[in-house]
């Protein structure tokens, strides 16, 4: 094959006349250009490290300080108050250096030290400023004098044009709440879930813990908080994710969907071409990202930075199985992806001669894989099932069968790839005569597929379906959903609105026909390994078959009408979920709502316990037939309480991560706490999460309502509970993803979906009876047709 010969830089043949050396100039040129690209990236990394390292100052400010000090010296004044002379005295004696030259060197050294001290001072001031969070508790449109002063100071101490990691050294550390506050809020959160006798018992356990063991454990946590950047994140990653020995498929991994109503092109390879190209454009090593992608803006004219640490591991990252605990492995750079198609694995380079392949060239390469008639190697087709089953068998198999030879080389290729791609041979999306059922199938396909056609250990797997639809499956330990959702939003928008397709549905641009073909990975799978693959597949298949999923788009109203009721959309939806659960089960349950703590360095998530005394009082009143005014009043109290809990969680005053870390410390010390043991064993029968649109500027939902994503979802957390993800889109749409297990007779995703719809209607009718009917403007809006 010509491509194989081009890949060889030189050949030599031993002849009677000596050694015949043949050089391939094209191959050498490729090597040279590839090396240049690597060196350019290293230089960019060093440059960015310097810029972020001296933030909020700039490297050029050093020169300004040096010139200013030298200028004052020439005016015969000493701004250093004798320090420059002291430095000059201690300079190494050199015959070639004049006294004047020594004075200049001393002045430069003093200027550098002064500059570094100024940077440290500015960074310390900015860190203290960013520790102020009272702005979050103020009403929209109303700003206190203190907050106005704070805004002005933040603008003064923030530098210009920050890069992605510029604020990392200025972000405050996550504070450790007091034992007293945590215990008090915990008892308050479980009161609606317990009768008087149970609550009295739990109160005694809590009081005993607070007065004895709690203070001892708290001391260790405070010590860790002083030493570590974040007292929670490393333990959270290790014990919640990496130490789990069950399957990560369904139980941990989550998914994101494509556009709901449109598919930009029906050509599978073309969709992959634009999308893969967009992923590499997003990658920080390709283009230094500006910080605004990781900021929130709640106060007009002011942006608050979020921790960007999680985005370091978006690409080139894999979860490595271990017998006791897994690890997350990240590599600096990778210029290729691994593609799975019909049981075969291919290595596809996306850089040629130091440049990123165009979308059309990536499409060309993907089509080559689709057209490749070669069969999978023995045992290769379902190899990915190892990543879908239990972790210990996979760890043992990896050590035994993939630690040397061709299997190790192929496995290394997968694990070091930028990300994983699956070319699915099915069609998915909102289609056919039963669009509701098709959405459910689409969600299940993204969550687990065939249980062997995704590589669940990779940071993320992108799935491209036969009809051009796509989606994403993500491993959870390396980062939380909003980080990957940001990448996904950018990719969807860039694919459709920036790159686009030609009239035939292909990617735009030309193709270099001399591109080397994608390389099929080789495997030597022994029968014993095939048996383990089959066992892992059986475990994964049973888990996948047990998942009940329902996805629906609620379009009767959205956040537009909810805001007119002067209610938080998130609080409104959480009350609806509480009402729906109560109507279905006749009781309340411990409810988990994810909240981020990325206002702090290395922050991840905190729990908002949405089931409160206030929410349960409102629901009992509503279901008990209380007067409308009474129910309205109780609803607003419950909604305000929910908002307070959400803000407390975001500002480091949540309770669940604190309780979790106290429990970890108790295990390290080898002491038992009946209180912590019971707290950590309580099941989350209703686990919820909102998927917000972070880059609204990329999508024109008003003029192009068809270009909306359905969001994403996850599997159920408890065997007898529900997992609910929701996405608020525009002013008139809320998408829901509901999961549970068929094996539980008390749960049904479709029935719960019906309860949620009715709860939403009933709450809007309660708060604003006149808004329940669609307006003439809304009736006249064109309806978006589903795909055929």
HELIX and SHEET records of a PDB file:
HELIX    1   1 UNK A    2  UNK A    6  1                                   5    
HELIX    2   2 UNK A   25  UNK A   53  1                                  29    
HELIX    3   3 UNK A   59  UNK A   74  1                                  16    
HELIX    4   4 UNK A   83  UNK A   89  1                                   7    
HELIX    5   5 UNK A   99  UNK A  130  1                                  32    
HELIX    6   6 UNK A  134  UNK A  137  5                                   4    
HELIX    7   7 UNK A  145  UNK A  157  1                                  13    
HELIX    8   8 UNK A  168  UNK A  170  5                                   3    
HELIX    9   9 UNK A  179  UNK A  190  1                                  12    
HELIX   10  10 UNK A  191  UNK A  193  5                                   3    
HELIX   11  11 UNK A  196  UNK A  211  1                                  16    
HELIX   12  12 UNK A  213  UNK A  227  1                                  15    
HELIX   13  13 UNK A  233  UNK A  235  1                                   3    
HELIX   14  14 UNK A  236  UNK A  242  3                                   7    
HELIX   15  15 UNK A  268  UNK A  282  1                                  15    
HELIX   16  16 UNK A  291  UNK A  294  5                                   4    
HELIX   17  17 UNK A  309  UNK A  313  5                                   5    
HELIX   18  18 UNK A  359  UNK A  371  1                                  13    
HELIX   19  19 UNK A  383  UNK A  387  5                                   5    
HELIX   20  20 UNK A  391  UNK A  401  1                                  11    
HELIX   21  21 UNK A  405  UNK A  416  1                                  12    
HELIX   22  22 UNK A  435  UNK A  448  1                                  14    
HELIX   23  23 UNK A  481  UNK A  493  1                                  13    
HELIX   24  24 UNK A  494  UNK A  499  3                                   6    
HELIX   25  25 UNK A  527  UNK A  546  1                                  20    
HELIX   26  26 UNK A  559  UNK A  564  1                                   6    
HELIX   27  27 UNK A  569  UNK A  585  1                                  17    
HELIX   28  28 UNK A  613  UNK A  623  1                                  11    
HELIX   29  29 UNK A  628  UNK A  650  1                                  23    
HELIX   30  30 UNK A  656  UNK A  669  1                                  14    
HELIX   31  31 UNK A  674  UNK A  681  1                                   8    
HELIX   32  32 UNK A  696  UNK A  698  5                                   3    
HELIX   33  33 UNK A  749  UNK A  767  1                                  19    
HELIX   34  34 UNK A  769  UNK A  771  5                                   3    
HELIX   35  35 UNK A  776  UNK A  780  1                                   5    
SHEET    1   A 2 UNK A  10  UNK A  15  0                                        
SHEET    2   A 2 UNK A  18  UNK A  23 -1                                        
SHEET    1   B 8 UNK A 519  UNK A 520  0                                        
SHEET    2   B 8 UNK A 344  UNK A 349 -1                                        
SHEET    3   B 8 UNK A 336  UNK A 341 -1                                        
SHEET    4   B 8 UNK A 420  UNK A 423  1                                        
SHEET    5   B 8 UNK A 460  UNK A 464  1                                        
SHEET    6   B 8 UNK A 470  UNK A 474 -1                                        
SHEET    7   B 8 UNK A 254  UNK A 257 -1                                        
SHEET    8   B 8 UNK A 712  UNK A 714 -1                                        
SHEET    1   C 2 UNK A 295  UNK A 296  0                                        
SHEET    2   C 2 UNK A 304  UNK A 305 -1                                        
SHEET    1   D 2 UNK A 317  UNK A 320  0                                        
SHEET    2   D 2 UNK A 327  UNK A 330 -1                                        
SHEET    1   E 2 UNK A 351  UNK A 352  0                                        
SHEET    2   E 2 UNK A 355  UNK A 356 -1                                        
SHEET    1   F 6 UNK A 547  UNK A 554  0                                        
SHEET    2   F 6 UNK A 733  UNK A 741 -1                                        
SHEET    3   F 6 UNK A 722  UNK A 729 -1                                        
SHEET    4   F 6 UNK A 686  UNK A 690  1                                        
SHEET    5   F 6 UNK A 591  UNK A 596  1                                        
SHEET    6   F 6 UNK A 605  UNK A 609 -1                                        
END                                                                             
